[in-house]
Amino acid sequence: MSNVAVIGVQWGDEGKGKIVDWLSEKADVIVRFQGGHNAGHTLVVDNVTYKLKLLPSGIVRKNKVSIIGNGVVIDPWALLDEIKQMEKLGIKINVDNLFIADNATLILPFHIELDEIREDLKDTDKIGTTKRGIGPAYEDKIGRRAIRVMDLANEKNLSKKMDTILFHHNLIRKGLKKKTIDKDPLMKELIKISSTILKFSKPIWKEIEDLKKKNKTILFEGAQGILLDVDHGTYPYVTSSNTVAGASLVGSGCGPDTINYILGIVKAYTTRVGEGPFPTELKNEVGEKIGERGKEFGTVTNRKRRCGWLDAVLVKQSCIISGVNGIALTKIDVLDEFKELYICVAYKLYGKEIDYFPSAPQDQIAVKPIYKLMDGWLQNTKGIKKWDDLPINAKKYISFIKDFCGVKISSISTSPSREDSILIEDPFKH
């Protein structure tokens, strides 16, 4: 059995939850390796809906090990609340099925406050963050002043590190004319929850190595999508971490030989939440219809998603950057009622045709999509489980994506239900 990394290929919200849930049933270990509680997966198992933010998808299944890797930034209070919510739904979470990297960075209340302050400033461009402190926490990690899970084990050391981080944040707050942070109440709150968090704490790189030696099958579960990657996405309108497949190794402490198959999740059209460029966005009744049929609202924020035609240029670029082996195509049924469909196959930039998405923000805004027109199928695909049962025009649409991107189609999702999928290639048996 192969170890698999699941990566969103667009701006997130590609339907990873359903795919990851299906794969997590087969895997022994499920690893979250980046992001925080700013991205969510909605899982429906035995007619029970689970909305996960920090916990890996495997947590809802028995006899699985769920791991929160060192690449994740963790709001400890949000995590404990999520554990409590899962337990209310009958999920038992303990030290045998949940491991947390001892070197993972913590999100603290002042990170959330700083995120909110920045987004609300009138004189700066809005990034469209979820205001959950993710960016400021990663900044402190890179600035080498972060509080990490392991620091909760030593009160004296925690106090020293708190002095360092608060010196930095209080300078910023003074400059912004905001009230400075009092260390003592925050220390008390952290100490109060420290033992609960620490019981899950482990050197994750070592745990994963031990699990590999036992021939356990590992699923690496990405959050957000490649186009939100801090290096390769639509910077600065991106998340604060690397979302590409390579981040699964860095964010969990594994070598490149650990992953055997990279599965890229691609929605049959394109959506985006928050600010930033979006070449194929449809600000009309067609975009509204796609959003209504696709129920395009965020799991975590409930924000309405911007909708548009499939941008195959961006999908191809993301697949190359992440070394995607197979595409899981989702939400094909959302397009059932459209007579004509358009796929972006190139851009016009300042009068010149280009076959890639440029890095400069001003160019990303300036590009105009060049479309290939395709006939819709105007037939119901919802619930179809066999390739042969798909309408001929749906097959043509899917085959074009495969050929244009140069990546085979691994599976096709025909409804939100986990059972409604066409499996072409099992990533674990690659």
PyMOL commands that set and color helices and strands:
alter all, ss='L'
color gray80, all
select helices_A, chain A and resi 16-26+57-60+76-88+109-120+134-142+149-153+155-175+183-198+204-213+226-228+247-250+256-258+285-294+312-322+332-335+361-366+387-389+392-405+427-429
alter helices_A, ss='H'
color red, helices_A
select strands_A, chain A and resi 4-8+29-32+41-45+48-52+65-68+73-74+98-101+105-106+201-202+218-221+261-267+270-272+306-308+310-311+326-330+340-349+352-354+368-375+408-413+421-423
alter strands_A, ss='S'
color yellow, strands_A
deselect
rebuild
show_as cartoon
